């Protein structure tokens, strides 16, 4: 699965962990990067890390379905959500 990880810092530790699970992960630290990657990979799932400011997250959520992570979200939580949900939501 192709994933776009919207985060405040790169590299993000989640990138390696998700890549080791067989996913192709692209990191984005700006809204414009997310838009560009989403245009290049229209089937990608956009994951917003917990450290992204709410207003920046909303700018993406207005245009795309996303998973918005909470601070204690684990890779296992993300993998479960990716395999069970096809809607916008918050992973706890």
Protein Blocks (a to p, Z undefined) as FASTA:
>chain_A
ZZddddfbdcdfklmmmmmnopacdddfbfklmmmmmmmmmmbccdddfklcfklmmmmm
mmpccddddfklcfklmmmmmmmpccdcddZZ
